[in-house]
Each structure stands twice: as C-alpha cells, then as structure tokens.
Amino acid sequence: MYYNDGMAAPISIRLDDDIRSILETEASDHGVGLATYLRQLATEAARKARRERIRKQSEAVGLYVAGNAEARAFYEAWGTPSTDPS
C-alpha cells in the first residue's frame, strides 16, 4: 500500500552528460530548474500510469459484469443515481 504524508522524499539519479544537457535545456526553456523539471516529468508520468491502471481496472469490471448475469442484475437493480436530494 502506498502512503503519502505530504512530505517530499529526495531521490538521487545518475544521468549521462548528453541526457543531462538535453534535460537542462528543456528545463530552461520551461523557465524552471532541472530538479523542478524532473519532478514535473515524474509527476505527469505517475498520474498517467494511475489513470491507465484505473482504466484497465474499470474495463475488467465491465467485462466481468457483461459476462455474469448476477452482476448485471445487481447493476440493473442498483440503477442510476438521482440528482434529487430528497
């Protein structure tokens, strides 16, 4: 299980000179330092991975429901939520 208490944890990575130069140029073009740019790239990649994992899990649930009469009946009985607060 993943736990995030809101505190950032530093990490150390090794980059070859060519890759570091490319990333420093990109960071500069975006008006940020290299560490900030790498943090932005990592955050974007993590969010994309999480969305993809959720999409795959949702697809698996949909396939299960489509192939299981009891599951379909459950969802049909459950119905669509109402926007009426009463």
C-alpha positions in Angstrom: 0.0 0.0 0.0 1.2 3.5 -0.9 1.3 6.1 1.9 1.9 9.7 1.3 2.1 12.0 4.3 2.6 15.0 2.0 6.3 15.2 2.7 8.6 15.0 -0.3 11.4 12.5 -0.2 14.6 13.3 -2.1 16.0 10.8 -4.6 19.3 10.6 -6.4 19.6 9.6 -10.1 22.5 9.4 -12.5 22.3 10.9 -15.9 24.8 10.7 -18.6 26.2 14.1 -19.8 24.2 14.1 -23.1 20.8 13.4 -21.4 21.5 15.9 -18.6 22.3 18.6 -21.2 19.1 17.9 -23.1 17.0 18.0 -19.9 18.7 21.2 -18.7 17.9 22.8 -22.0 14.3 21.7 -21.7 14.1 22.9 -18.1 15.5 26.3 -19.1 13.0 26.5 -22.0 10.2 26.0 -19.5 11.7 28.6 -17.1 12.5 26.1 -14.3 15.5 24.4 -12.8 16.5 20.8 -13.7 15.1 19.4 -10.4 11.8 21.1 -10.8 11.5 19.9 -14.4 12.3 16.3 -13.5 9.8 16.5 -10.7 7.2 17.7 -13.2 8.0 14.9 -15.6 7.8 12.3 -12.9 4.5 13.6 -11.6 3.0 13.6 -15.0 4.2 10.1 -15.7 2.8 8.9 -12.3 -0.6 10.4 -12.9 -0.7 8.9 -16.4 0.2 5.5 -15.0 -2.5 5.8 -12.3 -5.2 6.8 -14.9 -4.2 3.9 -17.1 -4.3 1.5 -14.2 -7.8 2.7 -13.3 -9.0 2.5 -16.9 -7.8 -1.1 -17.1 -9.5 -2.0 -13.8 -12.7 -0.4 -14.9 -12.5 -2.3 -18.2 -12.0 -5.6 -16.2 -15.1 -4.8 -14.1 -17.2 -4.0 -17.2 -16.1 -7.3 -18.9 -17.0 -9.2 -15.7 -20.4 -7.6 -15.4 -21.1 -8.1 -19.1 -20.3 -11.9 -18.8 -22.1 -12.5 -15.4 -25.9 -12.5 -15.2 -25.8 -12.0 -11.4 -23.5 -9.0 -11.7 -25.6 -7.5 -14.5 -28.8 -7.9 -12.3 -27.0 -6.2 -9.4 -26.1 -3.1 -11.6 -29.6 -3.0 -13.1 -31.2 -3.1 -9.7 -28.8 -0.5 -8.4 -29.9 1.9 -11.1 -28.7 5.4 -11.9 -28.1 7.8 -9.1 -30.7 10.6 -8.8 -29.8 14.2 -8.6 -32.9 14.8 -6.3 -31.5 15.4 -2.8 -34.7 14.0 -1.1 
